[in-house]
Amino acid sequence: MTSSEAFPVIGSPSSLLIHRLLDRSSAWAPSRRIVYRDLFSCTYPEFRTRVHQLAAALTRLGVRQGDRIGVLDWDSHRYLECFFAIPMIGAVLHTINTRLAPDQILYTIDHAGDRFLLCHPDFLPVINPLKERMPAVEGVVLLPDEPPTTPCAWPALGNYEELLARESAPFAFPEFDEQTPATLFYTTGTTGDPKGVFFSHRQIVVHSLAAGLALTSNPEPVPLRADDTYLPLTPMFHVHAWGVPYIATLLGLGQVYPGRFEASTCLRLIRTHQVTFSHCVPTLLQMLLHHPDAQGFDWSRFKVIIGGAALPRGLASLAMKQGMRVMAGYGMSETCPIVSLAQVKPEDAALSVDDHLDILTRAGFPIPLAEAALVDAEDRPVDPRSGIAGELVLRAPWLTPGYFRDPERSRQLWRTGWLHTGDIAVIDPAGYLRITDRLKDVIKISGEWISSLELENALSQHPAVREVAVIGLPDPKWDERPHAEVVLKEGFTPAPTAKDLHHFLRTFVDRGLIHKRAILTEVHFVPSIPKTSVGKVNKRAMRQDLGTTHPKPA
C-alpha cells in the first residue's frame, strides 16, 4: 500500500495566510475597540470591514501580487489596517523607518522597489525632495489626521479615508502559497547600509501562534489575558511592533494606538483607556517612569516586555517597586522577532523577589518551537552544560530566510544551518539564555573578554543612576579599558562622584558577581546617551564621539 493510499487527501487544508489571524476577533470580541489617540475608534467588525475596503481600494489602484507598498505613518489604526490588507492581497508591506536620515529612507525605498507609498503628511517634507531619485514610486496615498498643508510631489491618488469610503465589503481575498513574502523592513544600519529583512505569511502566522501561546499560557510575570488592552510603545515600523499587533488582533484584545510617541500622550492614553500591556526598549520605559506626569501613577495593572537591549536590574527593580509587572524578552529584526521570554517557570514561582529579578532580567527561555545553541569562534558547537559562553545561534519556523537582494550576507547569516545572531550568550542549567554581550561590544582586557552588559547591569543598581552605557576604548597597557557613560537621576542628593560609583562597582567585584577587571572602569557623567532610531543605545556613535572607531580585536 502506498503512502497516498494509506493517507488519502480528501479535503483541502487551508494555508497559513495572514487573513486567518483577522477573522476570529470579529466574532469572539465584537465589542472590543481599536482606538487611535482621540481621533478614531471602531469595533472589530468595523475594523474587519475597513481592512476589506482598503484591500479593494489598493486593488483598484492597480496593486498586484508581489508589489512592494511602503508605509510612512505614526502608530495608528491605519497602520494596523495596512498590516493586514496589503499582504492579504498578495503584495508586500514595507514598513519604512521614518527615523532614519533622508538618504537612508531613500535607500530603503529604492532598494525595496516600492511601487506606491502610503504617507502621513508629516513626512512629505522628507520624501518630496527625493522624488526624482525614486523612479519606481508611481504615486502616494495620503494618511492625514487633518487637511494637509504640504502639497504632495507625486500624482494625487487620494486621501486614505476617501479611498476607503468608495469601496464596499466583503472583498474576495485570493488564496496563494503561504510562503509568499508578506512584510519587508530594514535594519537601522549602524554598520553600513540598512539590510532588508523579510517574512512570509506562514512565518508571521506561526510566530503569532507560538508567541501568543507563550504569553497566554504562563501566569508569571506578564500573562496575556483576553481582557487586556494593548498599546505599542515600540514603533510599528520596527519588526511589525514585535509582531504583537497580529497577536492582539488574533486574541481580540482592546488596542490603543498613540500616534507620534510622546510620553505625556502615552501616559494619558494608558490611564484613560486602562491599558494593561505593552513592550518597549529600556530607554522608553525610563522615559515613562521618570516623566512628571507619572508621579503618583497607578501601574498595578500594567505589564510590559522589555527587549531590543538588556533589561538593567536597576530599572527592573524600579518598575516593580512602582507596581509594574515587567520582564525581558529576546529577539532581533531577523527573528520576527520574539525568540525567548524571561518568564518564571511554575516550579520557581515561590522564589524570592531577588531570585525572580535574576530570571526576569535574563534573555529568557525559548518560546515553543524555538531552538537555541552556542558556537565558538570557529563555529564549532559549545556544550551549554559547560557554562562557557559562545555565539548564540537559533532555529525556529519564523526566522527570516535571508536579506532582500543580498545573497552574500544571507549566506553568512545562515552559514552553519542556524541563524547567527552576533550575540555572546550562556545557557544556564535551567535552559535560560543570558546574553553577555554583542560580539562587537565585548571588551578585551589583557586577553580576557569582559562583558559591557554586566558592567552596565551593576552600575544601574546604584540608586542615583538613571541610565548607563559601557564601551571599550583602546588602552596602551590593557588592550582596552571600560568606559562608562552615566546619566544621573534629576534631583538625587547627594550626587555621587565618579569615585563613589567606582567603589560601588568594586562591591560587585568583591562578591564575585562581575569580573575583577571591572575595577578598571572609567566613569564619566553625561547629560544623555546617544540612541539609534528605535531607541537603543548607539555604542558606535559613542565611539565616534570619543574619536575612536577602532575595530574589535580578534
C-alpha positions as CSV (number, residue, x, y, z in Angstrom):
1,M,0.0,0.0,0.0
2,T,1.4,3.4,-1.0
3,S,1.5,6.3,1.4
4,S,-1.1,8.2,-0.7
5,E,-3.4,5.2,-0.4
6,A,-2.9,4.9,3.4
7,F,-3.3,8.6,4.0
8,P,-5.7,9.8,1.3
9,V,-6.1,13.6,0.9
10,I,-9.8,14.2,0.6
11,G,-10.2,17.7,1.9
12,S,-8.3,20.9,1.0
13,P,-6.3,22.1,4.0
14,S,-6.2,25.9,4.3
15,S,-2.9,27.7,4.1
16,L,-1.3,29.8,6.9
17,L,-2.2,33.2,5.5
18,I,-2.4,36.4,7.4
19,H,-6.1,36.9,6.8
20,R,-6.7,33.9,9.1
21,L,-5.4,36.0,12.0
22,L,-8.1,38.6,11.3
23,D,-11.5,36.8,11.1
24,R,-11.8,35.3,14.6
25,S,-11.8,38.6,16.6
26,S,-14.9,39.9,14.9
27,A,-17.0,37.0,16.3
28,W,-15.0,36.5,19.5
29,A,-14.7,40.1,20.7
30,P,-17.3,42.1,18.7
31,S,-17.5,44.9,21.2
32,R,-13.8,45.4,21.9
33,R,-12.4,48.6,20.3
34,I,-9.4,49.8,18.4
35,V,-8.6,53.4,19.3
36,Y,-6.3,55.9,17.7
37,R,-5.5,58.8,20.1
38,D,-8.7,60.8,20.5
39,L,-9.3,60.8,16.7
40,F,-10.7,57.4,15.9
41,S,-12.4,54.4,17.4
42,C,-14.0,51.3,15.9
43,T,-15.1,47.8,16.9
44,Y,-13.5,44.6,15.5
45,P,-16.4,44.0,13.0
46,E,-15.9,47.6,11.8
47,F,-12.1,47.1,11.6
48,R,-12.6,44.0,9.5
49,T,-14.8,45.9,7.1
50,R,-12.2,48.7,6.8
51,V,-9.5,46.1,6.0
52,H,-11.7,44.7,3.2
53,Q,-12.3,48.3,1.9
54,L,-8.6,49.0,1.9
55,A,-7.8,45.8,0.0
56,A,-10.4,46.8,-2.6
57,A,-9.0,50.4,-2.8
58,L,-5.5,49.2,-3.3
59,T,-6.6,46.7,-6.0
60,R,-8.5,49.4,-7.8
61,L,-5.3,51.5,-7.8
62,G,-3.6,48.6,-9.6
63,V,-1.6,47.0,-6.8
64,R,-0.6,43.5,-7.9
65,Q,0.7,40.4,-6.1
66,G,4.4,40.9,-5.3
67,D,4.3,44.7,-5.4
68,R,6.1,46.4,-2.5
69,I,4.0,49.1,-0.8
70,G,5.8,51.4,1.5
71,V,4.1,53.0,4.6
72,L,5.2,56.1,6.4
73,D,2.8,56.7,9.3
74,W,2.7,57.3,13.0
75,D,1.4,54.4,15.1
76,S,-2.3,54.3,14.1
77,H,-5.3,52.2,13.2
78,R,-4.4,52.9,9.6
79,Y,-1.0,51.2,10.1
80,L,-2.8,48.2,11.7
81,E,-5.1,48.0,8.7
82,C,-2.1,48.0,6.4
83,F,-0.6,45.2,8.4
84,F,-3.5,43.1,7.2
85,A,-4.8,44.4,3.9
86,I,-1.5,44.8,2.0
87,P,-0.2,41.3,2.5
88,M,-3.7,39.8,2.3
89,I,-3.9,40.8,-1.4
90,G,-0.5,39.2,-2.1
91,A,1.5,42.5,-2.0
92,V,4.4,43.1,0.4
93,L,4.1,45.6,3.2
94,H,7.3,47.7,3.6
95,T,7.2,49.4,7.0
96,I,9.6,52.4,6.5
97,N,11.6,53.5,9.4
98,T,10.7,57.2,9.5
99,R,13.5,58.0,12.0
100,L,16.3,57.2,9.5
101,A,18.1,60.0,7.8
102,P,16.6,61.1,4.4
103,D,19.3,59.4,2.4
104,Q,18.7,56.1,4.2
105,I,15.0,56.4,3.8
106,L,15.7,56.9,0.1
107,Y,18.0,53.9,0.1
108,T,15.3,51.6,1.6
109,I,12.5,52.7,-0.7
110,D,14.8,52.4,-3.8
111,H,16.2,49.1,-2.7
112,A,12.8,47.7,-1.9
113,G,11.5,48.9,-5.3
114,D,8.3,50.3,-3.7
115,R,5.6,50.9,-6.3
116,F,3.3,53.0,-4.1
117,L,3.7,54.9,-0.8
118,L,1.1,55.5,1.9
119,C,2.3,58.6,3.7
120,H,1.3,60.7,6.6
121,P,1.6,64.4,5.5
122,D,4.1,65.0,8.3
123,F,6.6,63.0,6.2
124,L,6.0,64.8,2.9
125,P,8.8,67.3,3.6
126,V,11.2,64.3,3.8
127,I,10.1,62.4,0.7
128,N,9.1,65.3,-1.6
129,P,12.7,66.4,-2.3
130,L,13.6,62.7,-3.1
131,K,11.0,62.3,-5.8
132,E,13.4,62.4,-8.8
133,R,15.6,59.8,-7.1
134,M,12.7,57.4,-6.6
135,P,11.8,56.4,-10.2
136,A,9.9,53.2,-9.1
137,V,7.3,55.1,-7.0
138,E,4.2,55.7,-9.1
139,G,2.1,57.6,-6.6
140,V,1.3,58.4,-3.0
141,V,-1.8,57.9,-0.9
142,L,-2.1,60.4,1.9
143,L,-2.9,59.4,5.5
144,P,-3.9,62.7,7.1
145,D,-5.3,63.3,10.6
146,E,-6.4,66.7,9.4
147,P,-6.3,68.5,6.0
148,P,-2.7,68.5,4.8
149,T,-0.9,71.8,4.3
150,T,2.1,70.5,2.4
151,P,1.4,69.5,-1.3
152,C,2.5,66.1,-2.5
153,A,5.1,65.9,-5.2
154,W,3.6,62.7,-6.7
155,P,0.3,62.2,-8.6
156,A,-2.6,62.6,-6.3
157,L,-4.0,59.1,-5.6
158,G,-6.4,60.4,-3.0
159,N,-6.7,60.5,0.8
160,Y,-6.9,57.3,2.7
161,E,-10.4,57.7,4.1
162,E,-11.8,58.9,0.8
163,L,-10.5,55.8,-0.9
164,L,-12.0,53.5,1.7
165,A,-15.4,55.3,1.5
166,R,-15.6,54.5,-2.2
167,E,-15.4,50.7,-1.6
168,S,-17.7,48.1,-0.2
169,A,-17.1,44.9,1.7
170,P,-16.6,42.0,1.7
171,F,-13.5,41.7,-0.6
172,A,-12.7,38.3,-2.0
173,F,-9.1,37.7,-0.8
174,P,-7.1,35.4,-3.1
175,E,-5.6,32.2,-1.9
176,F,-1.9,31.7,-2.6
177,D,1.2,29.9,-1.3
178,E,1.7,30.5,2.4
179,Q,5.5,31.0,1.7
180,T,4.6,34.2,-0.3
181,P,6.5,37.2,1.1
182,A,4.3,39.4,3.3
183,T,6.4,42.0,5.0
184,L,9.7,43.8,4.5
185,F,11.6,46.3,6.6
186,Y,15.2,47.5,7.0
187,T,17.6,47.3,9.9
188,T,18.7,50.5,11.4
189,G,22.0,50.4,9.5
190,T,24.5,51.2,12.3
191,T,27.1,49.3,10.3
192,G,26.8,50.0,6.6
193,D,23.6,50.2,4.5
194,P,20.4,49.0,6.1
195,K,19.6,45.4,5.4
196,G,16.2,44.3,4.1
197,V,14.6,41.6,6.4
198,F,11.5,39.9,5.0
199,F,9.0,37.3,6.3
200,S,6.4,35.1,4.6
201,H,2.7,34.7,5.6
202,R,3.5,31.3,7.1
203,Q,6.3,32.8,9.3
204,I,4.1,35.6,10.6
205,V,1.2,33.2,11.4
206,V,3.4,30.7,13.1
207,H,5.2,33.4,15.1
208,S,1.9,34.8,16.2
209,L,0.7,31.4,17.4
210,A,4.0,30.5,19.2
211,A,4.5,33.8,20.9
212,G,0.8,34.1,21.7
213,L,0.9,30.6,23.3
214,A,3.9,31.6,25.4
215,L,2.3,34.8,26.6
216,T,-1.1,33.3,27.4
217,S,0.0,30.0,29.0
218,N,2.3,31.2,31.7
219,P,1.0,33.3,34.6
220,E,4.4,34.8,35.7
221,P,5.2,37.6,35.4
222,V,3.5,39.1,32.3
223,P,0.5,36.9,31.3
224,L,-1.6,38.0,28.3
225,R,-5.3,37.7,29.0
226,A,-8.4,38.1,26.9
227,D,-9.5,41.2,28.8
228,D,-6.2,43.0,28.3
229,T,-5.9,46.3,26.4
230,Y,-2.7,46.8,24.3
231,L,-0.7,49.9,23.4
232,P,2.5,49.6,21.4
233,L,5.4,51.7,22.7
234,T,7.7,50.1,20.2
235,P,7.2,51.8,16.8
236,M,5.1,49.9,14.3
237,F,7.7,50.2,11.6
238,H,10.1,48.1,13.8
239,V,9.6,44.3,13.2
240,H,5.8,44.8,13.0
241,A,5.9,46.3,16.5
242,W,7.5,43.0,17.6
243,G,4.6,41.1,16.0
244,V,2.3,41.9,18.9
245,P,-0.5,43.7,16.8
246,Y,-1.0,40.5,15.0
247,I,-1.3,38.6,18.3
248,A,-3.5,41.2,19.8
249,T,-5.9,41.1,16.8
250,L,-5.9,37.3,16.8
251,L,-6.9,37.3,20.5
252,G,-9.4,40.2,20.2
253,L,-7.7,42.5,22.8
254,G,-8.5,46.1,23.1
255,Q,-6.0,48.1,21.1
256,V,-4.9,51.8,21.6
257,Y,-2.5,53.5,19.1
258,P,-0.7,56.6,20.3
259,G,0.5,58.1,17.0
260,R,3.7,60.0,17.4
261,F,5.5,58.8,20.6
262,E,5.1,61.4,23.3
263,A,5.5,60.2,26.9
264,S,2.7,62.5,28.2
265,T,0.3,61.3,25.5
266,C,1.1,57.7,26.2
267,L,0.6,58.1,29.9
268,R,-2.8,59.8,29.3
269,L,-3.9,57.1,26.9
270,I,-2.8,54.4,29.4
271,R,-4.8,56.0,32.1
272,T,-7.9,56.9,30.0
273,H,-8.2,53.5,28.2
274,Q,-7.0,51.4,31.1
275,V,-4.1,50.0,29.0
276,T,-2.6,46.9,30.6
277,F,0.0,45.5,28.2
278,S,2.9,46.9,26.1
279,H,6.5,46.4,25.1
280,C,9.5,48.7,24.5
281,V,13.2,49.2,24.8
282,P,14.6,50.2,28.2
283,T,15.0,53.8,27.2
284,L,11.3,54.3,26.6
285,L,10.4,52.7,30.0
286,Q,12.9,55.1,31.6
287,M,11.1,58.0,29.9
288,L,7.7,56.9,31.2
289,L,8.8,56.2,34.8
290,H,10.6,59.5,35.1
291,H,8.1,61.7,33.3
292,P,6.5,64.4,35.6
293,D,3.0,63.1,34.6
294,A,3.9,59.7,36.0
295,Q,4.1,61.0,39.6
296,G,1.5,59.0,41.6
297,F,0.6,56.9,38.6
298,D,-1.1,53.6,39.3
299,W,1.0,51.0,37.5
300,S,-0.5,48.0,39.3
301,R,-2.4,46.6,36.2
302,F,0.4,47.4,33.7
303,K,2.6,44.7,32.2
304,V,5.5,45.3,29.9
305,I,8.1,43.3,27.9
306,I,11.5,44.9,27.6
307,G,13.6,44.0,24.6
308,G,15.9,45.5,22.0
309,A,18.6,45.8,24.7
310,A,19.4,44.2,28.0
311,L,16.9,45.0,30.9
312,P,19.1,46.5,33.6
313,R,18.4,45.1,37.0
314,G,18.1,48.6,38.5
315,L,15.4,49.6,36.0
316,A,13.5,46.3,36.5
317,S,13.6,46.8,40.3
318,L,12.4,50.4,40.0
319,A,9.5,49.4,37.8
320,M,8.5,46.5,40.1
321,K,8.6,48.8,43.2
322,Q,6.0,51.0,41.4
323,G,3.7,48.1,40.9
324,M,4.5,47.3,37.3
325,R,4.9,43.7,36.1
326,V,8.0,43.6,33.9
327,M,10.2,41.0,32.1
328,A,12.8,40.8,29.4
329,G,12.5,39.2,26.1
330,Y,14.9,38.4,23.3
331,G,14.8,38.7,19.6
332,M,16.2,40.5,16.6
333,S,15.0,42.1,13.4
334,E,15.9,38.8,11.7
335,T,13.7,36.7,14.1
336,C,10.3,38.2,13.5
337,P,11.3,38.9,16.4
338,I,10.3,37.0,19.6
339,V,12.5,34.0,20.4
340,S,12.6,33.9,24.2
341,L,10.8,35.4,27.1
342,A,12.1,35.8,30.7
343,Q,9.1,34.0,32.2
344,V,9.2,32.4,35.6
345,K,8.7,28.7,35.5
346,P,5.8,27.4,37.7
347,E,8.3,25.5,39.8
348,D,10.1,28.8,40.5
349,A,7.0,30.8,41.4
350,A,7.8,30.7,45.2
351,L,11.3,32.1,44.9
352,S,12.3,35.4,46.4
353,V,11.9,38.8,44.7
354,D,15.7,38.9,44.2
355,D,15.7,35.4,42.6
356,H,12.8,36.5,40.4
357,L,14.8,39.6,39.3
358,D,17.7,37.4,38.3
359,I,15.3,35.5,36.0
360,L,13.3,38.5,34.7
361,T,16.4,40.3,33.5
362,R,17.8,37.4,31.5
363,A,17.1,37.0,27.8
364,G,14.6,34.3,28.8
365,F,13.5,30.8,28.0
366,P,12.9,29.9,24.3
367,I,9.2,30.1,23.3
368,P,7.6,27.0,21.8
369,L,9.2,25.8,18.5
370,A,12.4,27.9,19.0
371,E,15.8,26.3,19.5
372,A,18.9,27.9,20.8
373,A,22.5,26.7,20.8
374,L,26.1,28.1,21.2
375,V,29.1,28.0,18.9
376,D,32.7,29.1,19.4
377,A,34.8,31.5,17.2
378,E,35.3,28.6,14.7
379,D,31.5,27.9,14.5
380,R,32.1,24.6,16.5
381,P,29.3,23.6,19.0
382,V,29.7,24.7,22.6
383,D,28.3,22.4,25.2
384,P,25.8,24.5,27.1
385,R,26.3,22.4,30.3
386,S,29.9,23.7,30.3
387,G,28.9,27.2,31.4
388,I,31.2,28.5,28.6
389,A,29.9,31.5,26.6
390,G,29.6,31.3,22.8
391,E,27.8,33.0,19.9
392,L,24.0,32.4,20.2
393,V,22.6,30.6,17.1
394,L,18.9,29.9,16.5
395,R,16.4,27.8,14.7
396,A,12.6,28.5,14.5
397,P,10.0,28.3,11.8
398,W,9.7,32.1,11.6
399,L,13.3,33.3,11.2
400,T,14.0,35.3,8.1
401,P,15.4,33.2,5.2
402,G,17.8,35.9,4.4
403,Y,18.3,39.6,3.4
404,F,16.4,41.0,0.5
405,R,18.6,41.2,-2.6
406,D,21.7,40.4,-0.6
407,P,22.7,36.8,-1.1
408,E,26.2,37.1,0.3
409,R,25.1,38.5,3.7
410,S,22.2,35.9,3.7
411,R,24.7,33.1,3.3
412,Q,26.8,34.5,6.1
413,L,23.7,34.8,8.4
414,W,22.9,31.1,7.8
415,R,26.4,29.7,7.3
416,T,26.0,26.7,9.6
417,G,22.3,26.0,9.0
418,W,21.5,28.0,12.1
419,L,20.8,31.8,12.2
420,H,23.9,33.5,13.6
421,T,22.9,36.4,16.0
422,G,26.2,38.0,16.7
423,D,25.3,37.9,20.4
424,I,27.5,36.2,23.0
425,A,25.5,34.1,25.5
426,V,25.5,31.4,28.0
427,I,22.7,28.9,28.6
428,D,22.2,28.0,32.3
429,P,21.3,24.6,33.6
430,A,17.6,25.6,33.7
431,G,17.6,26.4,30.0
432,Y,17.5,30.2,30.3
433,L,19.5,32.4,27.9
434,R,21.8,35.1,29.3
435,I,23.2,37.5,26.8
436,T,26.6,38.6,28.0
437,D,27.4,41.0,25.1
438,R,27.3,41.7,21.4
439,L,30.4,40.3,19.6
440,K,31.3,43.8,18.6
441,D,30.8,45.2,22.1
442,V,32.8,42.8,24.4
443,I,35.8,44.4,26.0
444,K,39.2,42.7,25.7
445,I,41.5,43.4,28.7
446,S,44.8,41.6,28.7
447,G,43.5,38.8,26.6
448,E,40.3,38.3,28.6
449,W,36.8,39.1,27.4
450,I,34.8,41.4,29.7
451,S,31.0,41.9,29.3
452,S,29.9,45.5,28.9
453,L,26.4,44.4,29.7
454,E,27.4,43.0,33.1
455,L,29.1,46.3,34.0
456,E,26.0,48.3,32.9
457,N,23.8,46.0,35.0
458,A,25.9,46.5,38.1
459,L,26.1,50.3,37.7
460,S,22.4,50.6,37.0
461,Q,21.6,49.3,40.5
462,H,23.1,52.5,42.2
463,P,20.1,54.5,43.4
464,A,21.4,57.7,41.7
465,V,21.9,56.1,38.2
466,R,19.1,56.7,35.7
467,E,21.0,55.3,32.6
468,V,24.4,53.8,31.8
469,A,26.3,52.6,28.8
470,V,29.7,51.0,28.7
471,I,32.1,50.6,25.8
472,G,35.7,49.5,25.4
473,L,38.3,52.1,24.4
474,P,41.9,51.5,23.3
475,D,44.4,51.4,26.2
476,P,48.2,51.0,25.7
477,K,48.6,48.8,28.7
478,W,45.4,46.7,28.9
479,D,44.4,46.5,25.1
480,E,41.1,48.0,26.1
481,R,39.7,49.8,29.1
482,P,35.9,50.0,30.1
483,H,34.5,53.5,29.6
484,A,31.1,54.1,31.3
485,E,28.9,57.0,30.5
486,V,26.3,57.6,33.2
487,V,23.2,59.8,33.3
488,L,22.1,60.6,36.9
489,K,18.6,61.0,38.2
490,E,17.5,64.6,38.4
491,G,17.4,65.9,42.0
492,F,19.2,63.0,43.6
493,T,21.2,64.2,46.6
494,P,23.9,63.9,47.3
495,A,25.0,63.4,43.7
496,P,27.6,60.7,43.6
497,T,31.1,61.3,42.2
498,A,32.9,59.0,39.8
499,K,34.9,57.7,42.8
500,D,31.6,56.8,44.5
501,L,30.4,54.8,41.6
502,H,33.8,53.1,41.3
503,H,33.6,52.0,44.9
504,F,30.0,50.8,44.2
505,L,31.3,48.7,41.3
506,R,34.0,47.3,43.5
507,T,31.4,45.7,45.8
508,F,30.2,43.6,42.8
509,V,33.8,42.5,42.2
510,D,34.3,41.6,45.8
511,R,31.1,39.4,45.7
512,G,32.3,37.7,42.6
513,L,29.4,39.0,40.6
514,I,31.5,40.7,37.9
515,H,35.0,40.2,36.5
516,K,37.8,41.6,38.7
517,R,39.0,43.8,35.7
518,A,35.8,45.8,36.1
519,I,37.7,48.0,38.6
520,L,39.5,49.5,35.6
521,T,36.2,51.1,34.5
522,E,36.4,54.9,34.0
523,V,33.2,56.7,34.9
524,H,32.1,59.8,33.1
525,F,28.8,61.7,33.8
526,V,26.9,62.9,30.7
527,P,23.5,64.6,30.2
528,S,22.4,61.9,27.7
529,I,23.5,58.8,25.8
530,P,23.2,58.6,22.0
531,K,20.4,56.3,20.7
532,T,19.5,54.6,17.4
533,S,16.3,55.4,15.5
534,V,14.5,52.7,17.5
535,G,15.7,53.9,20.9
536,K,18.6,51.5,21.5
537,V,21.9,52.8,22.9
538,N,24.1,53.6,20.0
539,K,27.6,52.4,21.0
540,R,29.0,53.1,17.6
541,A,28.1,56.7,18.0
542,M,29.6,56.8,21.4
543,R,32.9,55.6,20.0
544,Q,32.7,58.1,17.2
545,D,32.0,60.9,19.7
546,L,35.1,59.8,21.6
547,G,37.2,59.9,18.5
548,T,37.7,56.1,18.1
549,T,36.2,53.7,15.6
550,H,38.8,51.0,16.1
551,P,37.9,47.5,15.0
552,K,37.2,45.0,17.8
553,P,40.3,42.8,18.5
554,A,40.1,39.2,17.4
